[in-house]
Amino acid sequence: MESTPKLNSSVQGPDIAIALRYNVRIDGGRSRIRLVSPDGKVSTLTLASQTTPDTLQTRATGLQPGAYKLQWQVLASDGHMSRGEIPFTVT
Amino acid sequence: MLLKLVDLFAFLSVILRAGTLVFQSVLLGGVLFVVWVARTSPGVPTDSIARIQASSWRLLRISAIGLAISQLLYLYVNSAVLMVTAEIGFDGGVGANFFISGCIVLTAALMTAVVASGSKNVAKYALPVLALVVMGASVMTNHAASRIEGRPALIVLSCIHELATGFWIGGLPFLVLGLYRAKDITTQWYVTERFSRMALVCVGFLVLSGTVMSVLYIGSWSAVLGTAYGVMVGAKATMLAALLVLGAVNFLLLRNTKKENALPRLRRLIEAEVGIGITVILTAASLTSQPPAVDQVSETVTWHQIYQRFKPTVPRLTYEYVAEAATPTVGTESASNPVTPQNPLIYNVDGVPLTTRLINNSIESESNHHWMGVVVLAMGLLALLARTGKAPWAEYWPLLLIGIAIFIFLQADTECWPVGWKSFGACWADPEVFQHRMAALVCVGFAIFELRVRQQKRDGGGMALVFPLMCAIGGAVLLTHSHAITNVKENLLVELSHVPMGLIAVFAGWARWLELRLPAEDRRIPSWIWPFCFVLIGAGLLNYREM
């Protein structure tokens, strides 16, 4: 799996583009990306329409400097669900 | 709490997927059996074939209903997990691929049950179509359906693989049943020969499609042992090899032995084939819950890490825990700094910090496994000794199971009486203690039970078959499980120790089954195999490590 921002990377805020690319076809309508803020607040990000079957894209805006986490959960075309986290820092 | 519930449902999902695959295979095998194998033929008694057909139609209906039920439950569990974790309503989950394919399988299975109960002339045309619908919909929830590259080829290979599995392994229960129902040798021979020819073709397709898919999904030699997917494929291949050995013996019996001598042996060998075959399908269910090895390149465990974990070491038979903030002597990485929850400087292979509590949990788990290893090794050695016929006292080896019960009673819940501060009665309220005590009681009961069986020298009675079945089921449970998506490498290393023990337990169970079921003159080889398997399991437990 590839991601923007990368695992444990630092990115320039306050607005960032988020893109996750998987090894399999993803059901975008039934997948979720959530952003965990430094204060622990969780917000579900609105996903853009899929440009390719293996990617999910969205944007997060107005981010203050600090440690964030992306929590993703995807439903693959074959019915398997996976989830994971991508910690990153906004400078 | 929610994540724990999701993990539990993920495990349930694998179990239900396993049930679905088993029933699906039996359905496919049943359709081929009623439509092609058990056909009337000149020279074969009509009433005998009619008896086989009647029992086959019944088993086909049962498998169709079983498939419908397991598919319905699978749909419920998977939908519930999706709805909770993705925060969507029921209508949002309805359009998901797995929901659509599940509904198709459910409908086709119910239609199969209905069609198999009606006119047999209609059924013979409708059933192959329904079987293909079941198989096609099932492949929609296979890894092949979600691949980015080579998708059409992988879907075709998966179809061939599932069809060949169903026709061969799924057809075996129908053959066993048919051989019991047919009372004359002519019919038994006729059905066995027809099935054998079909099975030979299926094995060819199965091995070919399986090999190509293994190459495409595993991708490298290092991933064969370095990923859970590779290990599970290895387990499947090992069991397939055992099935091929049994199949080869059947083949030779069919061609080189008189019918009246061959058939009693064939029946027993096919019983073991059914058991191992179903275990292969259960393992396949576990495999489908796991990402292919080619997708886990960065999470592949190296040969060096495997060697470090499994190199023989002295068993840990004492419970020497690490004190808080002490300097431990264990761990895979640096052990030169104090380990506290605030300062965890030892890491496992996934880079997860190990606190004192985690280290002590592992020490306790390793010691428990090693003590179990001592007992199981002793059981195996005594059973081998008993097999030589020179030490009749060694026949009492099942008494060692009582040793396991005592161990569970004393060691599993150290806070309880007689070693802990909680009273005997108060501990019953704890569900975990309750489970441990039940397990201890089962061990005691099983020891007495197996001892009585051995003293009575009952060869083929139902009681004697409980022990091999328990072994085989225990092994199958070790091979059928969900896979964690975190701590991937650490979980793989645990799996690398459990999977071989599961495989050996399956072989031990079916070897003992054959010892009991084969004619007396053929029991020599299986009677040596299962005690030796116990020795191997004991040795494996003695070298079990979590750090």
Interface residues (C-beta under 8 A of the other chain):
Chain A: N23 V24 R25 D27 G29 R30 S31 R32 T44 P53 D54 Q73 L75 A76 S77 D78 G79 H80 M81 S82 R83 G84
Chain B: A10 N78 V81 L82 T85 A86 E87 I88 G92 G93 G95 A96 N97 F98 S101 M140 T141 N142 H143 A144 A145 S146 R147 I148 T288 S289 P291 V294 D295 I485
